[in-house]
Amino acid sequence: MVRGSQIPTILNHPQQPFSGGRRALSASNLLTWGISLQHPLLPSCRTGFTRCFTLDKPLCSALRHRSRQFFGENGAYYHILLSASASAAVSSANPERMSLDLEKHLTFYGAYHHNSVNVAIHMICVPLLLVSGFALATYTGTLIHTPSWLTVPYLDLNLGTIGALLYASLYLLLEPVAGFVLAAFCIGSTAFVNSWHLRDPTLTFQVALGVHIVCWIAQFIGHGAFEGRAPALVDNLIQAIFLAPMFVWLEMLFKLGYRRELQARVEKAVVKEIAKFEAASKNGKAN
């Protein structure tokens, strides 16, 4: 992680006014180069200051506004503002949560799903939520049109199909063996709901929406009545939504003896995370 205290050493520019924004451009380029060296998980850093901070656009706007407000249109000392804000901007990207470390992700999700009843509810509801979510997403219609020779039957590139491809790619990267089966499930289920959408769009929508609502309610009951902890999506929505199907699938495989070493490490880490949560709960600091 690039700290705010480290960045001034990267920016070795004289602290004096400048005109035409040339020093600002030079400073920003040097800053992004320095961050890219220490932050390989942020490849967009190499494409310039604006792209480097695309995950924190309000910060960019505020930075430019404050520069003009205090130092005039020439942007004097703009590089000082850059160094002061870089730590927050890089932190907003949070590369640790963006990583493909399966064990860390399973530990994060498992800490919210340790009660056997709650896990059972999720093992039923998560696949239904995934398929019904794909079904609802097919109602965007085709978003990307492809030539007939490139179009796969029942896999027109609507939001449902695009989402399934994204999920499938993620699971293959996280765990190639188990992920391959789960990726095939994502693509196959999307083709299935696309076919039903074409046959009876009204009924498909009603069933998908009903299943989606019921499953969400069931999962919240599982957390409230049995787990005694808010769902993982409260802390990290994107991570929880993408990880849930993989967690459920691996829970099934673990029961069949798949990757026992990984299972043991995850369970040990989950117990530690739950202990931290319970300790924080006593102090009134946990969710």
The 8 nearest C-alpha neighbors of each residue, nearest first, counted from 0:
[[1, 2, 38, 37, 89, 90, 86, 34],
 [2, 0, 86, 5, 34, 3, 37, 6],
 [3, 1, 5, 86, 4, 0, 6, 85],
 [2, 4, 86, 5, 6, 83, 82, 85],
 [5, 3, 2, 6, 7, 8, 82, 1],
 [6, 4, 2, 3, 8, 7, 1, 9],
 [5, 7, 9, 8, 3, 82, 4, 10],
 [8, 6, 10, 9, 5, 82, 4, 11],
 [9, 7, 6, 10, 5, 11, 4, 82],
 [8, 10, 6, 7, 11, 33, 30, 5],
 [11, 9, 7, 8, 12, 26, 6, 30],
 [10, 12, 9, 8, 7, 13, 26, 14],
 [11, 13, 10, 14, 26, 78, 22, 15],
 [14, 12, 15, 11, 16, 76, 10, 22],
 [15, 13, 76, 12, 16, 79, 75, 78],
 [14, 16, 13, 76, 17, 75, 12, 22],
 [17, 15, 75, 76, 18, 14, 74, 73],
 [18, 16, 75, 22, 73, 15, 20, 19],
 [19, 17, 73, 20, 21, 16, 74, 75],
 [18, 20, 21, 73, 17, 22, 74, 72],
 [19, 21, 23, 18, 22, 73, 24, 74],
 [22, 20, 24, 23, 19, 25, 18, 17],
 [21, 23, 25, 24, 20, 26, 17, 78],
 [24, 22, 26, 20, 21, 25, 77, 78],
 [23, 25, 21, 27, 22, 26, 28, 20],
 [24, 26, 22, 28, 23, 27, 29, 21],
 [27, 25, 23, 29, 28, 24, 78, 22],
 [26, 28, 30, 24, 29, 25, 48, 23],
 [27, 29, 25, 31, 30, 26, 47, 24],
 [30, 28, 32, 26, 27, 31, 33, 25],
 [31, 29, 27, 33, 32, 28, 26, 34],
 [30, 32, 34, 44, 28, 33, 29, 35],
 [33, 31, 29, 35, 30, 34, 28, 45],
 [34, 32, 30, 36, 31, 35, 29, 9],
 [33, 35, 31, 37, 36, 38, 32, 30],
 [34, 36, 38, 32, 33, 44, 37, 39],
 [37, 35, 33, 34, 38, 39, 32, 31],
 [36, 38, 34, 35, 39, 33, 1, 0],
 [37, 39, 35, 40, 34, 36, 41, 0],
 [40, 38, 41, 35, 42, 37, 36, 34],
 [41, 39, 38, 42, 94, 35, 98, 97],
 [40, 42, 39, 43, 38, 44, 35, 94],
 [43, 41, 44, 45, 40, 39, 35, 38],
 [42, 44, 45, 51, 41, 46, 50, 47],
 [45, 43, 51, 31, 42, 35, 46, 41],
 [44, 46, 43, 47, 42, 32, 35, 31],
 [47, 45, 44, 43, 50, 51, 48, 42],
 [48, 46, 50, 45, 49, 28, 44, 51],
 [47, 49, 51, 27, 50, 31, 28, 52],
 [48, 50, 51, 52, 47, 53, 59, 46],
 [49, 51, 53, 52, 48, 47, 43, 46],
 [52, 50, 44, 48, 43, 49, 53, 47],
 [51, 53, 54, 55, 50, 49, 88, 56],
 [52, 54, 50, 55, 56, 51, 49, 59],
 [55, 53, 52, 56, 92, 91, 88, 51],
 [54, 56, 52, 53, 58, 57, 88, 91],
 [55, 57, 59, 58, 53, 54, 60, 52],
 [58, 56, 60, 59, 55, 61, 62, 54],
 [57, 59, 61, 56, 55, 60, 62, 88],
 [60, 58, 56, 62, 57, 61, 63, 55],
 [61, 59, 57, 63, 62, 58, 64, 56],
 [60, 62, 64, 58, 59, 63, 65, 57],
 [61, 63, 59, 65, 60, 64, 58, 66],
 [62, 64, 66, 60, 61, 65, 59, 67],
 [63, 65, 61, 67, 66, 62, 68, 60],
 [66, 64, 68, 62, 67, 63, 61, 69],
 [65, 67, 63, 64, 68, 74, 70, 69],
 [66, 68, 71, 72, 64, 70, 65, 69],
 [69, 67, 65, 66, 71, 70, 64, 72],
 [70, 68, 66, 67, 71, 65, 74, 64],
 [69, 71, 75, 67, 74, 66, 68, 72],
 [72, 70, 67, 73, 74, 68, 69, 66],
 [71, 73, 67, 74, 70, 66, 68, 75],
 [74, 72, 18, 71, 75, 19, 20, 17],
 [75, 73, 72, 77, 66, 70, 71, 67],
 [74, 76, 16, 77, 70, 17, 73, 15],
 [77, 75, 79, 78, 16, 14, 74, 15],
 [76, 78, 80, 75, 79, 74, 23, 66],
 [77, 79, 81, 76, 80, 26, 23, 82],
 [80, 78, 82, 81, 76, 77, 83, 7],
 [81, 79, 83, 77, 78, 82, 84, 62],
 [80, 82, 78, 79, 84, 83, 85, 77],
 [81, 83, 79, 85, 80, 84, 6, 7],
 [84, 82, 80, 81, 85, 3, 79, 86],
 [83, 85, 81, 82, 87, 86, 80, 88],
 [84, 86, 88, 82, 87, 83, 81, 89],
 [87, 85, 3, 2, 89, 88, 84, 90],
 [88, 86, 90, 85, 89, 84, 91, 3],
 [87, 89, 85, 91, 90, 86, 55, 52],
 [88, 90, 86, 91, 92, 87, 85, 93],
 [91, 89, 87, 93, 92, 88, 86, 0],
 [90, 92, 88, 93, 89, 87, 55, 54],
 [91, 93, 90, 89, 94, 54, 88, 55],
 [94, 92, 90, 91, 95, 96, 97, 89],
 [95, 93, 97, 96, 92, 98, 40, 41],
 [96, 94, 98, 97, 93, 100, 92, 99],
 [97, 95, 94, 98, 93, 238, 104, 99],
 [96, 98, 94, 95, 93, 99, 92, 238],
 [99, 97, 95, 96, 100, 94, 40, 101],
 [98, 100, 173, 101, 97, 172, 104, 96],
 [99, 101, 103, 102, 98, 104, 173, 95],
 [102, 100, 104, 103, 173, 99, 105, 174],
 [101, 103, 105, 104, 100, 106, 265, 261],
 [104, 102, 106, 105, 101, 100, 107, 265],
 [103, 105, 107, 101, 106, 102, 108, 100],
 [106, 104, 108, 102, 107, 103, 109, 101],
 [105, 107, 109, 103, 269, 104, 108, 265],
 [108, 106, 104, 105, 110, 109, 103, 111],
 [109, 107, 105, 110, 106, 111, 104, 231],
 [108, 110, 112, 106, 111, 105, 107, 269],
 [109, 111, 269, 108, 107, 112, 273, 272],
 [112, 110, 109, 108, 231, 113, 230, 228],
 [113, 111, 109, 110, 118, 114, 117, 108],
 [112, 114, 109, 110, 111, 115, 118, 226],
 [113, 115, 117, 226, 116, 112, 118, 225],
 [114, 116, 118, 117, 119, 113, 112, 225],
 [117, 115, 119, 118, 114, 120, 225, 221],
 [116, 118, 221, 120, 114, 119, 115, 225],
 [117, 119, 115, 121, 116, 120, 112, 114],
 [120, 118, 122, 116, 121, 117, 115, 123],
 [121, 119, 117, 123, 118, 122, 124, 116],
 [120, 122, 124, 118, 123, 125, 119, 117],
 [121, 123, 119, 247, 120, 124, 125, 118],
 [124, 122, 121, 120, 125, 126, 119, 127],
 [123, 125, 121, 127, 214, 126, 122, 128],
 [124, 126, 128, 121, 127, 122, 123, 129],
 [127, 125, 129, 128, 124, 130, 123, 244],
 [128, 126, 124, 130, 125, 129, 131, 123],
 [129, 127, 125, 131, 126, 211, 130, 132],
 [128, 130, 126, 132, 127, 131, 125, 133],
 [129, 131, 133, 127, 132, 128, 188, 134],
 [130, 132, 207, 134, 128, 133, 129, 127],
 [133, 131, 129, 135, 134, 130, 128, 136],
 [132, 134, 159, 136, 130, 131, 135, 189],
 [133, 135, 131, 192, 132, 137, 136, 130],
 [136, 134, 132, 137, 133, 138, 131, 204],
 [135, 137, 159, 133, 158, 138, 134, 139],
 [136, 138, 159, 134, 139, 135, 157, 158],
 [139, 137, 140, 136, 135, 134, 157, 158],
 [140, 138, 137, 157, 158, 136, 141, 142],
 [139, 141, 138, 157, 137, 142, 158, 156],
 [142, 140, 157, 156, 143, 155, 144, 139],
 [141, 143, 157, 156, 140, 144, 158, 139],
 [144, 142, 156, 141, 145, 157, 155, 140],
 [145, 143, 142, 141, 146, 156, 155, 150],
 [144, 146, 150, 149, 147, 143, 148, 156],
 [147, 145, 149, 148, 150, 144, 151, 143],
 [146, 148, 150, 149, 145, 151, 144, 152],
 [147, 149, 146, 150, 145, 151, 152, 144],
 [150, 148, 146, 147, 145, 151, 144, 152],
 [149, 151, 147, 148, 145, 146, 152, 155],
 [150, 152, 154, 153, 149, 155, 148, 147],
 [153, 151, 154, 150, 155, 190, 194, 193],
 [154, 152, 190, 193, 194, 155, 151, 191],
 [155, 153, 151, 152, 190, 160, 156, 193],
 [156, 154, 157, 153, 141, 150, 160, 151],
 [155, 157, 141, 160, 143, 161, 142, 154],
 [156, 158, 141, 142, 140, 160, 159, 137],
 [157, 159, 161, 136, 160, 137, 162, 139],
 [160, 158, 136, 133, 137, 162, 157, 161],
 [161, 159, 163, 162, 156, 157, 158, 154],
 [160, 162, 158, 164, 163, 159, 156, 157],
 [163, 161, 165, 159, 160, 164, 158, 166],
 [162, 164, 160, 166, 165, 185, 161, 186],
 [165, 163, 167, 161, 162, 166, 168, 160],
 [164, 166, 162, 168, 163, 167, 161, 169],
 [165, 167, 163, 169, 164, 168, 162, 170],
 [168, 166, 182, 164, 170, 165, 169, 163],
 [169, 167, 165, 171, 166, 170, 164, 172],
 [168, 170, 166, 172, 167, 171, 173, 165],
 [171, 169, 178, 173, 167, 172, 168, 174],
 [170, 172, 175, 178, 168, 174, 169, 173],
 [171, 173, 169, 170, 174, 175, 168, 99],
 [172, 174, 170, 171, 99, 101, 169, 175],
 [173, 175, 178, 171, 172, 176, 177, 170],
 [176, 174, 171, 178, 179, 177, 172, 173],
 [177, 175, 178, 179, 174, 180, 171, 181],
 [178, 176, 179, 180, 174, 175, 181, 249],
 [177, 179, 170, 171, 175, 181, 174, 176],
 [178, 180, 182, 176, 177, 181, 171, 175],
 [181, 179, 183, 182, 178, 177, 184, 176],
 [180, 182, 184, 178, 183, 179, 185, 177],
 [183, 181, 167, 179, 185, 184, 180, 178],
 [182, 184, 180, 186, 181, 185, 187, 179],
 [185, 183, 181, 187, 182, 186, 188, 180],
 [186, 184, 182, 188, 163, 183, 187, 189],
 [185, 187, 189, 183, 184, 188, 163, 190],
 [188, 186, 184, 190, 189, 185, 183, 191],
 [189, 187, 191, 185, 190, 186, 184, 130],
 [188, 190, 186, 192, 191, 187, 193, 133],
 [189, 191, 153, 193, 187, 188, 154, 192],
 [192, 190, 188, 194, 189, 193, 187, 195],
 [193, 191, 195, 189, 134, 194, 190, 196],
 [194, 192, 196, 190, 191, 195, 153, 189],
 [193, 195, 191, 197, 192, 196, 153, 190],
 [196, 194, 198, 192, 197, 193, 199, 203],
 [195, 197, 200, 193, 194, 199, 198, 203],
 [196, 198, 194, 195, 199, 200, 193, 192],
 [199, 197, 195, 196, 200, 194, 203, 193],
 [198, 200, 196, 201, 202, 197, 195, 203],
 [201, 199, 196, 203, 202, 197, 204, 198],
 [202, 200, 204, 203, 199, 205, 196, 206],
 [201, 203, 205, 204, 199, 200, 206, 196],
 [204, 202, 200, 206, 201, 205, 196, 207],
 [203, 205, 207, 201, 202, 206, 208, 200],
 [206, 204, 202, 208, 203, 207, 209, 201],
 [205, 207, 209, 203, 208, 204, 210, 202],
 [208, 206, 131, 204, 210, 209, 205, 203],
 [207, 209, 211, 205, 206, 210, 204, 212],
 [210, 208, 206, 212, 211, 207, 205, 213],
 [211, 209, 207, 213, 208, 212, 214, 206],
 [210, 212, 208, 214, 209, 128, 213, 131],
 [211, 213, 215, 209, 214, 210, 208, 216],
 [214, 212, 216, 210, 215, 211, 217, 209],
 [215, 213, 217, 124, 211, 216, 212, 210],
 [216, 214, 218, 212, 217, 213, 211, 219],
 [215, 217, 213, 219, 214, 218, 220, 212],
 [218, 216, 214, 220, 215, 219, 213, 221],
 [217, 219, 221, 215, 220, 216, 214, 222],
 [218, 220, 222, 216, 221, 217, 223, 215],
 [221, 219, 223, 217, 218, 222, 224, 216],
 [222, 220, 117, 218, 219, 225, 224, 223],
 [221, 223, 226, 219, 220, 227, 228, 225],
 [222, 224, 220, 227, 221, 225, 219, 226],
 [223, 225, 221, 220, 222, 227, 226, 219],
 [224, 226, 221, 227, 222, 223, 117, 114],
 [227, 225, 222, 114, 228, 117, 223, 221],
 [228, 226, 223, 225, 222, 224, 229, 221],
 [227, 229, 226, 222, 223, 230, 111, 286],
 [228, 230, 222, 286, 231, 233, 223, 227],
 [231, 229, 232, 233, 111, 222, 228, 219],
 [232, 230, 233, 234, 239, 111, 235, 108],
 [231, 233, 236, 235, 239, 234, 230, 240],
 [232, 234, 231, 235, 230, 236, 229, 286],
 [235, 233, 232, 231, 236, 230, 239, 286],
 [236, 234, 232, 238, 237, 233, 239, 231],
 [235, 237, 232, 239, 238, 240, 233, 234],
 [238, 236, 240, 239, 235, 241, 232, 242],
 [237, 239, 241, 235, 236, 240, 242, 232],
 [238, 240, 232, 242, 236, 237, 241, 231],
 [241, 239, 237, 242, 238, 243, 236, 232],
 [240, 242, 238, 239, 243, 237, 166, 244],
 [241, 243, 239, 245, 240, 244, 238, 246],
 [242, 244, 246, 245, 240, 239, 241, 247],
 [245, 243, 247, 246, 242, 248, 125, 126],
 [246, 244, 248, 242, 247, 243, 249, 170],
 [245, 247, 243, 249, 244, 248, 250, 242],
 [248, 246, 250, 244, 122, 245, 249, 243],
 [247, 249, 245, 251, 250, 246, 244, 252],
 [248, 250, 252, 251, 246, 247, 253, 245],
 [251, 249, 247, 253, 248, 252, 246, 254],
 [250, 252, 249, 248, 254, 253, 247, 255],
 [253, 251, 249, 255, 257, 254, 250, 248],
 [252, 254, 257, 256, 250, 255, 251, 249],
 [255, 253, 252, 251, 256, 250, 257, 249],
 [256, 254, 252, 253, 257, 251, 250, 258],
 [257, 255, 253, 254, 259, 258, 252, 262],
 [256, 258, 253, 252, 259, 255, 254, 249],
 [259, 257, 261, 260, 262, 256, 253, 252],
 [258, 260, 262, 261, 257, 256, 263, 253],
 [261, 259, 263, 262, 258, 264, 265, 257],
 [262, 260, 264, 259, 263, 258, 265, 102],
 [261, 263, 259, 265, 260, 264, 266, 258],
 [264, 262, 260, 266, 261, 265, 259, 267],
 [265, 263, 267, 261, 266, 262, 268, 260],
 [264, 266, 268, 262, 267, 263, 106, 269],
 [267, 265, 269, 263, 268, 264, 262, 270],
 [266, 268, 264, 270, 265, 269, 263, 271],
 [267, 269, 265, 271, 270, 266, 106, 264],
 [270, 268, 266, 272, 110, 106, 271, 267],
 [269, 271, 273, 267, 268, 272, 274, 266],
 [270, 272, 274, 268, 269, 273, 275, 267],
 [273, 271, 269, 275, 274, 270, 110, 276],
 [272, 274, 276, 270, 275, 271, 110, 269],
 [273, 275, 271, 277, 272, 276, 278, 270],
 [276, 274, 272, 278, 273, 277, 279, 271],
 [277, 275, 273, 279, 274, 278, 280, 285],
 [276, 278, 280, 274, 279, 275, 273, 281],
 [277, 279, 275, 281, 280, 276, 274, 282],
 [278, 280, 276, 282, 284, 285, 277, 281],
 [281, 279, 283, 285, 277, 282, 278, 284],
 [280, 282, 279, 278, 283, 277, 284, 285],
 [283, 281, 279, 280, 284, 278, 285, 277],
 [282, 284, 280, 281, 285, 279, 286, 278],
 [283, 285, 279, 282, 280, 286, 281, 276],
 [286, 284, 280, 279, 283, 276, 277, 282],
 [285, 229, 228, 284, 280, 276, 233, 234]]
